Amino acid sequence: MRNKTFYIVGNWKSNKTVSEASDWLKEFASLWQQKPLEVEKLEIILCPAFIHLTTLTELIIQFQLPLKLGVQTISSFDSGAYTGEVSAVMVADLVRYAIIGHSERRKHFRELEPYFSEKIKYLNQVGIKTIYCAQDETMQIPPGAELVGYEPVWAIGTGKAETPENADQVAAAIKQKTRVQVIYGGSVNAENVAGYVAAPNIDGVLPGGSSLKAQTFYDLIAKASQT
Ligand code: PGA
């Protein structure tokens, strides 16, 4: 394993009922208890829907798992009269990270600037770190984002991952413009994660589909920890 921290950010997207989420966590805990992994150099983050945050927090404490929680989006407003929104303050006790600007938010919910910068401002106020998704190296990274998730749209959910070499070049280009850490997202799984761990400019991965089953997420972490 390399010297610096490698991030593994599981994004459940809009999946799982409350009982499915707790079953996932219990299965993951049982895999972990059978065979704990070497995770000193890993930061493992799970980003479920808001409705799962309290249940998962309790179970993570109960089973003493090395998992942190994140959210997949956040309100671009502070707390107040904004029906349906979840503000950064509301989740500040539960999560350390927030994914902002995912291509699915841009495509299906027409999210764009200046809302991303507003979201990042409120996240920073409560100490939640932003993982800002960029679909290519030309995109502007708003100030205040700590991590950038490079996620080429054609690689998301398609089983066709960007090669570690290409992803590494894009990560290097992003780092030249902005001083951030860069993680890669798009069809990452236990079979291909080693290539990203080995790439010098890539600081982590953002698996969607591979995080949905406890076993596949555990296998991916196992592979990363052995690389
Ligand atoms: P995927 O999703 O792993 O299912 O391709 C990745 C992403 O949304 O960044």
py3Dmol code that shows the C-alpha trace and the ligand (Angstrom):
import py3Dmol

protein = """\
ATOM      1  CA  MET A   1       0.000   0.000   0.000  1.00  0.00           C
ATOM      2  CA  ARG A   2       1.207   3.503  -0.749  1.00  0.00           C
ATOM      3  CA  ASN A   3       2.154   6.088   1.800  1.00  0.00           C
ATOM      4  CA  LYS A   4      -0.610   8.606   1.390  1.00  0.00           C
ATOM      5  CA  THR A   5      -4.270   8.165   2.149  1.00  0.00           C
ATOM      6  CA  PHE A   6      -6.358   6.482  -0.535  1.00  0.00           C
ATOM      7  CA  TYR A   7     -10.065   7.339  -0.486  1.00  0.00           C
ATOM      8  CA  ILE A   8     -12.774   4.817  -1.251  1.00  0.00           C
ATOM      9  CA  VAL A   9     -16.102   6.621  -1.559  1.00  0.00           C
ATOM     10  CA  GLY A  10     -19.086   4.305  -2.025  1.00  0.00           C
ATOM     11  CA  ASN A  11     -22.063   6.100  -3.550  1.00  0.00           C
ATOM     12  CA  TRP A  12     -25.315   4.226  -3.058  1.00  0.00           C
ATOM     13  CA  LYS A  13     -27.208   6.811  -5.131  1.00  0.00           C
ATOM     14  CA  SER A  14     -31.014   6.488  -4.900  1.00  0.00           C
ATOM     15  CA  ASN A  15     -31.048   2.903  -3.643  1.00  0.00           C
ATOM     16  CA  LYS A  16     -32.051   0.851  -0.583  1.00  0.00           C
ATOM     17  CA  THR A  17     -34.913   0.788   1.850  1.00  0.00           C
ATOM     18  CA  VAL A  18     -34.152   1.298   5.540  1.00  0.00           C
ATOM     19  CA  SER A  19     -34.081  -2.451   6.190  1.00  0.00           C
ATOM     20  CA  GLU A  20     -31.870  -3.086   3.130  1.00  0.00           C
ATOM     21  CA  ALA A  21     -29.431  -0.467   4.372  1.00  0.00           C
ATOM     22  CA  SER A  22     -29.149  -2.026   7.811  1.00  0.00           C
ATOM     23  CA  ASP A  23     -28.853  -5.535   6.304  1.00  0.00           C
ATOM     24  CA  TRP A  24     -25.966  -4.252   4.137  1.00  0.00           C
ATOM     25  CA  LEU A  25     -24.209  -2.828   7.175  1.00  0.00           C
ATOM     26  CA  LYS A  26     -24.675  -6.022   9.225  1.00  0.00           C
ATOM     27  CA  GLU A  27     -23.336  -8.142   6.364  1.00  0.00           C
ATOM     28  CA  PHE A  28     -20.366  -5.822   5.965  1.00  0.00           C
ATOM     29  CA  ALA A  29     -19.752  -6.031   9.738  1.00  0.00           C
ATOM     30  CA  SER A  30     -19.797  -9.813   9.621  1.00  0.00           C
ATOM     31  CA  LEU A  31     -17.293  -9.864   6.723  1.00  0.00           C
ATOM     32  CA  TRP A  32     -15.123  -7.456   8.671  1.00  0.00           C
ATOM     33  CA  GLN A  33     -15.305  -9.519  11.853  1.00  0.00           C
ATOM     34  CA  GLN A  34     -14.319 -12.681   9.949  1.00  0.00           C
ATOM     35  CA  LYS A  35     -11.414 -10.935   8.264  1.00  0.00           C
ATOM     36  CA  PRO A  36     -10.533  -7.374   9.257  1.00  0.00           C
ATOM     37  CA  LEU A  37      -8.486  -5.566   6.614  1.00  0.00           C
ATOM     38  CA  GLU A  38      -5.413  -3.391   6.826  1.00  0.00           C
ATOM     39  CA  VAL A  39      -6.947   0.040   6.424  1.00  0.00           C
ATOM     40  CA  GLU A  40      -4.497   2.471   8.009  1.00  0.00           C
ATOM     41  CA  LYS A  41      -3.880   4.135   4.648  1.00  0.00           C
ATOM     42  CA  LEU A  42      -7.496   4.027   3.543  1.00  0.00           C
ATOM     43  CA  GLU A  43     -10.321   6.475   4.179  1.00  0.00           C
ATOM     44  CA  ILE A  44     -13.507   4.510   3.571  1.00  0.00           C
ATOM     45  CA  ILE A  45     -16.609   6.619   3.086  1.00  0.00           C
ATOM     46  CA  LEU A  46     -20.132   5.481   2.427  1.00  0.00           C
ATOM     47  CA  CYS A  47     -22.625   7.921   0.913  1.00  0.00           C
ATOM     48  CA  PRO A  48     -26.181   6.634   1.411  1.00  0.00           C
ATOM     49  CA  ALA A  49     -29.451   8.533   1.046  1.00  0.00           C
ATOM     50  CA  PHE A  50     -30.238  10.954   3.898  1.00  0.00           C
ATOM     51  CA  ILE A  51     -32.846   8.583   5.367  1.00  0.00           C
ATOM     52  CA  HIS A  52     -30.145   6.041   6.270  1.00  0.00           C
ATOM     53  CA  LEU A  53     -27.718   8.304   8.073  1.00  0.00           C
ATOM     54  CA  THR A  54     -28.885   7.818  11.667  1.00  0.00           C
ATOM     55  CA  THR A  55     -29.366   4.044  11.388  1.00  0.00           C
ATOM     56  CA  LEU A  56     -25.975   3.587   9.749  1.00  0.00           C
ATOM     57  CA  THR A  57     -24.266   5.849  12.281  1.00  0.00           C
ATOM     58  CA  GLU A  58     -25.597   3.702  15.139  1.00  0.00           C
ATOM     59  CA  LEU A  59     -24.580   0.445  13.466  1.00  0.00           C
ATOM     60  CA  ILE A  60     -21.096   1.698  12.566  1.00  0.00           C
ATOM     61  CA  ILE A  61     -20.533   2.589  16.239  1.00  0.00           C
ATOM     62  CA  GLN A  62     -22.042  -0.695  17.427  1.00  0.00           C
ATOM     63  CA  PHE A  63     -19.800  -2.812  15.184  1.00  0.00           C
ATOM     64  CA  GLN A  64     -16.799  -0.465  15.455  1.00  0.00           C
ATOM     65  CA  LEU A  65     -16.300  -0.294  11.711  1.00  0.00           C
ATOM     66  CA  PRO A  66     -13.764   1.979   9.990  1.00  0.00           C
ATOM     67  CA  LEU A  67     -16.463   3.632   7.897  1.00  0.00           C
ATOM     68  CA  LYS A  68     -17.216   7.335   7.620  1.00  0.00           C
ATOM     69  CA  LEU A  69     -20.432   8.678   6.170  1.00  0.00           C
ATOM     70  CA  GLY A  70     -21.091  11.216   3.463  1.00  0.00           C
ATOM     71  CA  VAL A  71     -24.092  12.685   1.657  1.00  0.00           C
ATOM     72  CA  GLN A  72     -24.689  12.729  -2.099  1.00  0.00           C
ATOM     73  CA  THR A  73     -25.867  16.336  -2.288  1.00  0.00           C
ATOM     74  CA  ILE A  74     -26.889  19.119   0.101  1.00  0.00           C
ATOM     75  CA  SER A  75     -29.125  22.144   0.035  1.00  0.00           C
ATOM     76  CA  SER A  76     -27.713  25.284  -1.507  1.00  0.00           C
ATOM     77  CA  PHE A  77     -29.541  27.184   1.271  1.00  0.00           C
ATOM     78  CA  ASP A  78     -29.052  27.428   5.004  1.00  0.00           C
ATOM     79  CA  SER A  79     -31.652  25.879   7.362  1.00  0.00           C
ATOM     80  CA  GLY A  80     -35.037  27.554   7.170  1.00  0.00           C
ATOM     81  CA  ALA A  81     -38.187  27.706   5.056  1.00  0.00           C
ATOM     82  CA  TYR A  82     -36.937  25.614   2.102  1.00  0.00           C
ATOM     83  CA  THR A  83     -39.424  22.771   1.822  1.00  0.00           C
ATOM     84  CA  GLY A  84     -37.884  19.390   1.107  1.00  0.00           C
ATOM     85  CA  GLU A  85     -34.283  20.463   1.504  1.00  0.00           C
ATOM     86  CA  VAL A  86     -31.633  19.057   3.849  1.00  0.00           C
ATOM     87  CA  SER A  87     -29.125  21.688   4.931  1.00  0.00           C
ATOM     88  CA  ALA A  88     -25.464  21.222   5.819  1.00  0.00           C
ATOM     89  CA  VAL A  89     -26.150  22.118   9.462  1.00  0.00           C
ATOM     90  CA  MET A  90     -28.770  19.354   9.663  1.00  0.00           C
ATOM     91  CA  VAL A  91     -26.254  16.614   8.803  1.00  0.00           C
ATOM     92  CA  ALA A  92     -23.145  18.110  10.410  1.00  0.00           C
ATOM     93  CA  ASP A  93     -23.215  15.638  13.333  1.00  0.00           C
ATOM     94  CA  LEU A  94     -23.594  12.653  11.029  1.00  0.00           C
ATOM     95  CA  VAL A  95     -21.265  13.066   8.053  1.00  0.00           C
ATOM     96  CA  ARG A  96     -17.759  14.231   7.238  1.00  0.00           C
ATOM     97  CA  TYR A  97     -18.085  14.407   3.451  1.00  0.00           C
ATOM     98  CA  ALA A  98     -20.505  15.554   0.762  1.00  0.00           C
ATOM     99  CA  ILE A  99     -20.505  14.748  -2.957  1.00  0.00           C
ATOM    100  CA  ILE A 100     -21.348  17.892  -4.910  1.00  0.00           C
ATOM    101  CA  GLY A 101     -21.955  18.300  -8.639  1.00  0.00           C
ATOM    102  CA  HIS A 102     -22.325  14.635  -9.540  1.00  0.00           C
ATOM    103  CA  SER A 103     -23.170  14.308 -13.240  1.00  0.00           C
ATOM    104  CA  GLU A 104     -26.523  12.735 -12.308  1.00  0.00           C
ATOM    105  CA  ARG A 105     -27.429  15.857 -10.303  1.00  0.00           C
ATOM    106  CA  ARG A 106     -26.443  18.026 -13.265  1.00  0.00           C
ATOM    107  CA  LYS A 107     -28.366  15.930 -15.770  1.00  0.00           C
ATOM    108  CA  HIS A 108     -31.584  15.029 -13.948  1.00  0.00           C
ATOM    109  CA  PHE A 109     -31.963  18.013 -11.620  1.00  0.00           C
ATOM    110  CA  ARG A 110     -30.380  20.694 -13.791  1.00  0.00           C
ATOM    111  CA  GLU A 111     -27.966  21.624 -11.018  1.00  0.00           C
ATOM    112  CA  LEU A 112     -25.293  24.101 -11.959  1.00  0.00           C
ATOM    113  CA  GLU A 113     -23.353  27.082 -10.690  1.00  0.00           C
ATOM    114  CA  PRO A 114     -23.808  29.266  -8.665  1.00  0.00           C
ATOM    115  CA  TYR A 115     -25.575  26.610  -6.555  1.00  0.00           C
ATOM    116  CA  PHE A 116     -22.467  24.447  -6.223  1.00  0.00           C
ATOM    117  CA  SER A 117     -20.493  27.299  -4.702  1.00  0.00           C
ATOM    118  CA  GLU A 118     -23.342  28.034  -2.297  1.00  0.00           C
ATOM    119  CA  LYS A 119     -23.466  24.376  -1.244  1.00  0.00           C
ATOM    120  CA  ILE A 120     -19.708  24.342  -0.678  1.00  0.00           C
ATOM    121  CA  LYS A 121     -19.918  27.536   1.364  1.00  0.00           C
ATOM    122  CA  TYR A 122     -22.454  26.014   3.781  1.00  0.00           C
ATOM    123  CA  LEU A 123     -20.542  22.723   3.966  1.00  0.00           C
ATOM    124  CA  ASN A 124     -17.339  24.562   4.845  1.00  0.00           C
ATOM    125  CA  GLN A 125     -19.147  26.487   7.568  1.00  0.00           C
ATOM    126  CA  VAL A 126     -19.901  23.225   9.397  1.00  0.00           C
ATOM    127  CA  GLY A 127     -16.659  21.407   8.556  1.00  0.00           C
ATOM    128  CA  ILE A 128     -18.000  18.901   6.013  1.00  0.00           C
ATOM    129  CA  LYS A 129     -15.485  18.205   3.242  1.00  0.00           C
ATOM    130  CA  THR A 130     -16.615  18.563  -0.350  1.00  0.00           C
ATOM    131  CA  ILE A 131     -15.975  15.943  -3.006  1.00  0.00           C
ATOM    132  CA  TYR A 132     -16.646  17.979  -6.131  1.00  0.00           C
ATOM    133  CA  CYS A 133     -17.399  15.961  -9.252  1.00  0.00           C
ATOM    134  CA  ALA A 134     -15.883  17.099 -12.538  1.00  0.00           C
ATOM    135  CA  GLN A 135     -16.626  15.314 -15.767  1.00  0.00           C
ATOM    136  CA  ASP A 136     -13.384  16.375 -17.450  1.00  0.00           C
ATOM    137  CA  GLU A 137     -10.219  18.331 -16.777  1.00  0.00           C
ATOM    138  CA  THR A 138     -11.507  21.568 -18.344  1.00  0.00           C
ATOM    139  CA  MET A 139     -14.190  22.103 -15.709  1.00  0.00           C
ATOM    140  CA  GLN A 140     -13.764  24.898 -13.193  1.00  0.00           C
ATOM    141  CA  ILE A 141     -13.329  23.666  -9.647  1.00  0.00           C
ATOM    142  CA  PRO A 142     -15.062  26.049  -7.214  1.00  0.00           C
ATOM    143  CA  PRO A 143     -12.896  27.238  -4.333  1.00  0.00           C
ATOM    144  CA  GLY A 144     -13.404  25.363  -1.077  1.00  0.00           C
ATOM    145  CA  ALA A 145     -13.644  21.861  -2.553  1.00  0.00           C
ATOM    146  CA  GLU A 146     -11.158  19.511  -0.890  1.00  0.00           C
ATOM    147  CA  LEU A 147     -11.409  16.562  -3.220  1.00  0.00           C
ATOM    148  CA  VAL A 148     -12.292  16.370  -6.878  1.00  0.00           C
ATOM    149  CA  GLY A 149     -14.018  13.300  -8.261  1.00  0.00           C
ATOM    150  CA  TYR A 150     -13.099  12.871 -11.911  1.00  0.00           C
ATOM    151  CA  GLU A 151     -16.022  10.965 -13.379  1.00  0.00           C
ATOM    152  CA  PRO A 152     -16.285  10.727 -17.170  1.00  0.00           C
ATOM    153  CA  VAL A 153     -19.993  10.307 -17.917  1.00  0.00           C
ATOM    154  CA  TRP A 154     -19.451   7.471 -20.414  1.00  0.00           C
ATOM    155  CA  ALA A 155     -17.800   5.359 -17.710  1.00  0.00           C
ATOM    156  CA  ILE A 156     -20.575   5.655 -15.112  1.00  0.00           C
ATOM    157  CA  GLY A 157     -22.600   2.493 -14.684  1.00  0.00           C
ATOM    158  CA  THR A 158     -21.456   1.151 -18.041  1.00  0.00           C
ATOM    159  CA  GLY A 159     -18.823  -1.359 -16.954  1.00  0.00           C
ATOM    160  CA  LYS A 160     -16.346   0.510 -19.171  1.00  0.00           C
ATOM    161  CA  ALA A 161     -13.878   2.182 -16.851  1.00  0.00           C
ATOM    162  CA  GLU A 162     -11.410   4.869 -17.870  1.00  0.00           C
ATOM    163  CA  THR A 163      -7.915   3.342 -17.921  1.00  0.00           C
ATOM    164  CA  PRO A 164      -5.755   4.146 -14.882  1.00  0.00           C
ATOM    165  CA  GLU A 165      -3.236   5.788 -17.266  1.00  0.00           C
ATOM    166  CA  ASN A 166      -5.807   8.175 -18.767  1.00  0.00           C
ATOM    167  CA  ALA A 167      -7.433   8.871 -15.409  1.00  0.00           C
ATOM    168  CA  ASP A 168      -3.997   9.597 -13.983  1.00  0.00           C
ATOM    169  CA  GLN A 169      -3.301  12.146 -16.743  1.00  0.00           C
ATOM    170  CA  VAL A 170      -6.588  13.910 -16.115  1.00  0.00           C
ATOM    171  CA  ALA A 171      -5.904  13.889 -12.364  1.00  0.00           C
ATOM    172  CA  ALA A 172      -2.490  15.440 -13.015  1.00  0.00           C
ATOM    173  CA  ALA A 173      -4.062  18.156 -15.219  1.00  0.00           C
ATOM    174  CA  ILE A 174      -6.662  18.987 -12.528  1.00  0.00           C
ATOM    175  CA  LYS A 175      -3.920  19.155  -9.899  1.00  0.00           C
ATOM    176  CA  GLN A 176      -1.945  21.586 -12.042  1.00  0.00           C
ATOM    177  CA  LYS A 177      -4.863  24.012 -11.970  1.00  0.00           C
ATOM    178  CA  THR A 178      -6.075  23.537  -8.407  1.00  0.00           C
ATOM    179  CA  ARG A 179      -4.418  22.159  -5.316  1.00  0.00           C
ATOM    180  CA  VAL A 180      -6.808  19.359  -4.529  1.00  0.00           C
ATOM    181  CA  GLN A 181      -6.770  15.614  -4.221  1.00  0.00           C
ATOM    182  CA  VAL A 182      -8.348  13.782  -7.133  1.00  0.00           C
ATOM    183  CA  ILE A 183     -10.302  10.551  -7.032  1.00  0.00           C
ATOM    184  CA  TYR A 184     -11.654   8.597 -10.001  1.00  0.00           C
ATOM    185  CA  GLY A 185     -15.246   7.387 -10.501  1.00  0.00           C
ATOM    186  CA  GLY A 186     -16.723   5.239 -13.289  1.00  0.00           C
ATOM    187  CA  SER A 187     -17.172   1.448 -13.178  1.00  0.00           C
ATOM    188  CA  VAL A 188     -14.565   0.870 -10.475  1.00  0.00           C
ATOM    189  CA  ASN A 189     -14.637  -2.624  -8.986  1.00  0.00           C
ATOM    190  CA  ALA A 190     -12.459  -5.141  -7.137  1.00  0.00           C
ATOM    191  CA  GLU A 191     -10.951  -6.308 -10.440  1.00  0.00           C
ATOM    192  CA  ASN A 192      -9.705  -2.926 -11.638  1.00  0.00           C
ATOM    193  CA  VAL A 193      -9.137  -0.927  -8.433  1.00  0.00           C
ATOM    194  CA  ALA A 194      -5.446  -1.901  -8.147  1.00  0.00           C
ATOM    195  CA  GLY A 195      -4.619   0.133 -11.267  1.00  0.00           C
ATOM    196  CA  TYR A 196      -6.004   3.298  -9.667  1.00  0.00           C
ATOM    197  CA  VAL A 197      -4.248   2.646  -6.364  1.00  0.00           C
ATOM    198  CA  ALA A 198      -0.973   2.382  -8.267  1.00  0.00           C
ATOM    199  CA  ALA A 199      -1.512   5.577 -10.312  1.00  0.00           C
ATOM    200  CA  PRO A 200       0.600   8.359  -8.770  1.00  0.00           C
ATOM    201  CA  ASN A 201      -1.890  11.216  -9.234  1.00  0.00           C
ATOM    202  CA  ILE A 202      -5.025   9.352  -8.192  1.00  0.00           C
ATOM    203  CA  ASP A 203      -5.936   9.648  -4.519  1.00  0.00           C
ATOM    204  CA  GLY A 204      -8.970   7.416  -4.440  1.00  0.00           C
ATOM    205  CA  VAL A 205     -11.991   5.936  -6.167  1.00  0.00           C
ATOM    206  CA  LEU A 206     -15.726   6.581  -6.209  1.00  0.00           C
ATOM    207  CA  PRO A 207     -17.537   3.287  -6.798  1.00  0.00           C
ATOM    208  CA  GLY A 208     -21.307   3.375  -7.347  1.00  0.00           C
ATOM    209  CA  GLY A 209     -22.537  -0.042  -8.465  1.00  0.00           C
ATOM    210  CA  SER A 210     -19.755  -1.887  -6.631  1.00  0.00           C
ATOM    211  CA  SER A 211     -20.778  -0.359  -3.314  1.00  0.00           C
ATOM    212  CA  LEU A 212     -24.334  -1.673  -3.432  1.00  0.00           C
ATOM    213  CA  LYS A 213     -23.486  -5.162  -2.176  1.00  0.00           C
ATOM    214  CA  ALA A 214     -21.557  -5.491   1.077  1.00  0.00           C
ATOM    215  CA  GLN A 215     -19.462  -8.292  -0.395  1.00  0.00           C
ATOM    216  CA  THR A 216     -18.401  -6.407  -3.544  1.00  0.00           C
ATOM    217  CA  PHE A 217     -17.573  -3.299  -1.511  1.00  0.00           C
ATOM    218  CA  TYR A 218     -15.572  -5.391   0.966  1.00  0.00           C
ATOM    219  CA  ASP A 219     -13.740  -7.118  -1.926  1.00  0.00           C
ATOM    220  CA  LEU A 220     -12.876  -3.753  -3.460  1.00  0.00           C
ATOM    221  CA  ILE A 221     -11.489  -2.491  -0.139  1.00  0.00           C
ATOM    222  CA  ALA A 222      -9.556  -5.747   0.292  1.00  0.00           C
ATOM    223  CA  LYS A 223      -7.956  -5.336  -3.140  1.00  0.00           C
ATOM    224  CA  ALA A 224      -7.055  -1.703  -2.475  1.00  0.00           C
ATOM    225  CA  SER A 225      -5.542  -2.527   0.905  1.00  0.00           C
ATOM    226  CA  GLN A 226      -3.363  -5.260  -0.622  1.00  0.00           C
ATOM    227  CA  THR A 227      -2.075  -3.144  -3.507  1.00  0.00           C
TER     228      THR A 227
END
"""
ligand_1 = """\
9
PGA
P -20.447 3.434 -11.103
O -20.744 4.934 -10.623
O -19.345 2.895 -10.219
O -21.745 2.702 -10.888
O -20.011 3.494 -12.515
C -19.656 5.810 -10.483
C -20.059 7.238 -10.327
O -21.256 7.561 -10.279
O -19.139 8.102 -10.235
"""
view = py3Dmol.view(width=600, height=400)
view.addModel(protein, "pdb")
view.setStyle({"model": 0}, {"cartoon": {"style": "trace"}})
view.addModel(ligand_1, "xyz")
view.setStyle({"model": 1}, {"stick": {}})
view.zoomTo()
view.show()
